[in-house]
Amino acid sequence: MISFSWLILIMSPLLIFMNFNWFLMWVMIELSTFSFLSIMWNKWFIMVHENRMKYFCVQTISSIFLIFLFCVIYLTKYQWINSTSNFLFFILLFKLGSVPFHSWFVNLSKNLNYKNMFILNTWQKIIPIFMMLIFISITLSIIILLINMLISVFSQLFSFDIKILLSFSSVSNLSWMLISILISLKVILVFCLFYFIVMGELMKKLKMLNMKIMNFNLNSIQIKWLFLSLLSISGIPPFLGFIPKWMVLKNTLSFKWFNILLILLILTVLNSMIYLRICWNNLFLNFNLVNLKMNYNDNNISFMINLSFTLL
């Protein structure tokens, strides 16, 4: 039976799509925060309490500023909405863990288990992203998305901690989310759907293997599929993670942002090369062709099912 915290966590982002109301959005984002804090609860680990306090402080501070600006806009009868929109945009970036506020997000993610890390990287971003559709600033968004991509790429170069890699991967994908928001609601919804699916499959496999660093000595069907999932989340064709990025690129061409697209593509290729570097030794150089023989045992069948899921 689903717990009350899980019910609130699932329903709070969905309710904001039913009624456009600023106060309702603020209430839902607070309910989502407290439900996630409840899910993170573990009385046996001190680190969990530190994580909860860190997340609580970040979300509380940003929410105080958020409701304050909402009140200012309401009391001035929307006359200050243009003046406060940039402040609201930065507050939402803070909640999302975007650059230049990414430190708390990375530090928190690396201390979470994979289930909670998945929630933080996906479901907890829905409400702030939806609110960005209202307060989006084109100029600031373009600057932030490029800086996001740049910092995430160079931060992943010298890290082999899988949670840190995925944290900066989330920061990198936030760049694609920002440019999706600039296009349309439909594009950002489709992008999030694909991203959530790919991230969910990756987290499930990581939880199963209980990996903390990229261990190249492991040589099994599950490890090989794990690396395929990493390639998918990096957006390399023909994997599933390539579809939303191709869709965003195709739609962005209509805006004629060719210089921005060129920079974004170069940084995306560099980001993909990082994952290729990680996967190359284990997945390709040490790939044992014997494992690909169709012996119809459980491991081979599971591998083929997972492989078909990660490919287009």
Secondary structure, DSSP 8 states (H G I E B T S, - for coil): ---HHHHHHHHHHHHTTT---HHHHHHHHHHHHHHHHHHT--TT-HHHHHHHHHHHHHHHHHHHHHHHHHHHHHHTTTTTHHHHHHHHHHHHHHHHT-TTS-HHHHHHHTTS-HHHHHHHHTGGGHHHHHHHHHH--HHHHHHHHHHHHHHHHHHHTT--BHHHHHHHHHHHHHHHHHHHHHH-HHHHHHHHHHHHHHHHHHHHHHHHHT-SB--TT--SHHHHHHHHHHHHHTT-TTBTTHHHHHHHHHHHGGGT-HHHHHHHHHHHHHHHHHHHHHHIIIIIIT--GGGGS----HHHHHHHHHHHHHB-
